[in-house]
Amino acid sequence: MTKATAAHTQLTEAEVEHRLQTAEGISAVAGHYLDDAGRDLVRRSIRGDITPEEVADLAYARITAVRD
């Protein structure tokens, strides 16, 4: 996987977790909940390890694999 952006600022793990908690709270308000694999994808995106498009592709692949 490629870095999301070359200018991505390195975040501390505390900052990553804070952003993850914010995303989870927003999702919960809409009635959506993340499992451990979903949290891992969001963390990787927050860190800039994968792009939002890669998150969507990986999440879709996981959902369809679990469903089948």
Protein Blocks (a to p, Z undefined) as FASTA:
>chain_A
ZZfbfklccddfklmmmmmmmmmmmmmmnopacdfklmmmmmmmmnopacfklmmmmmmm
mmmmmmZZ
